Amino acid sequence: MTGPAGDVAAALRTSPLFAALPDADLAELAAGGQPLRLAAGQVLMAEGEPSDAVIVVLEGQLEITRDGGGGPPVLLNVCSRGDLLGELGVLQGVPRSATVRARTPALVQRIGADVLDRLLAHPRSARALLQVTARRLAREEALLRQRERMAALGALTAGLLHEVNNPAAAVSRSAVRLRRLLAEEDRSSPLHALAGPPPVDALVRADAATALARVLARAVPGLGGAAAQQLAAAGIGAAALEETLTALPAGRRADEVQRFLHEREVGDLLEELAAGAEHLSRIVTGVRPLAYAADQGLGEVDLHAGLEQALVLLRHKIPPGVSVVRELSPDARTVSGRPADLALVWINLLDNAVAAVGEEGTITVRTSADGDRVVVDVENSGPPVPPEVAERAFDPFFTTKPVGVGTGLGLTTSLAVVAQQHRGELTLGPADGGTRARVVLPR
């Protein structure tokens, strides 16, 4: 067979579903079907439509999504050459259970429902059809279970956030009040006037502590090296300390040094307490949009704030040797979208960047304006993503992380949010010796 029908038959033969069909049946399928050219983003089948045909992918890629019930569409699968679509609806006689659209420019063959009768008449084709159907059902069931778990976790998190936020706010208020009370106390110790910024260099600080220890040994016998270390951290110089202590009665020197060190320690602990409460509040602020995702509609989204919140939530994962560079353009700050869904995208992209960069390197977060669109780049200086990984990165359950670490749903979910919810683009590829994840969103 030659011509277009022959090309279609050759493409059908590459699929396990049609590999065992006799040439005559295959030729009839190829000739009786309808080839369709699809542009990227074009919808082929919509959820809820009648199931009156099956589709065979001949070229390009198609993505299958299901309505998320108020949230972003759930990406069920990405299909490529040789894959069969729509057979479940035809077999069950029910409307389409998902929406199929072209992820790239694609060529498909639309074949009437009677194709299943011919397939089931051939044992090898029937077995292949059952295997495809079973795998698809298992994948959809796993995705739905994952979504149910995430919904339950969101409800639980919302309650926990309320319980955590109240004591965090109370601690923050108490820290402010305690700082004010301490400031009002008598701080007449002459050592307070000597305090200043501590030496930044560790060697310089060590030398200062040694000099202070000699001063204490002469002026206040009995105070050890720990006191000298604390005085050095307070930015007190040896000469100034010796002059001040010499001017005091011998019986008061130890009390003044200990009172000063006590007040400094209380102040340091208070600062640490206030910083901890503030960080806890930032974490609650960052997680709250995710917990209340179902309650959020379209609105103005501050991309810079969302990226900063994602970095706060992932700070514990970023090794000390990894630096985060921010290149945030004021012209690319806001878009119209769903804050919680986009927050999930930033967390996924940054989490992947942290995993890829390793123990040392750089993660760059960049925003830029491109006409009526905004571009968000998350780059890492780790090894460039291999082409075979980039090709499958958005497939459901595909992950390069160790077992138990990655679910293979991060980029899949992110693509659904960007492409379906916000009509944007999400790509992954090499850049400047590393890897770049790029999100393009309409304003």
Secondary structure, 3 states (H helix, E strand, C coil): CCHHHHHHHHHHHCCCCCCCCCHHHHHHHHHHCEEEEECCCCEEECCCCCCCEEEEEEECCEEEEEEECCEEEEEEEEECCCCEECHHHHHHCCCCCCEEEECCCEEEEEEECCHHHHHHCCHHHHHHHHHHHHHHHHHHHHHHHHHHHHHHHHHHHHHHHHHHHHHHHHHHHHHHHHHHHHHHCCCCCHHHHHCCCCCCCHHHHHHHHHHHHHHHHHHCCCCCHHHHHHHHHCCCCHHHHHHHHHCCCHHHHHHHHHHHHHHHHHHHHHHHHHHHHHHHHHHHHHHHHHHCHHHCCCEEEEHHHHHHHHHHHCHHHCCCEEEEEEEECHHHCEEEECHHHHHHHHHHHHHHHHHHHCCEEEEEEEEEEECCEEEEEEEECCCCCCHHHHHHCCCCCCCCCCCCCCCCCHHHHHHHHHHHHCCCEEEEEEECCEEEEEEEEEC
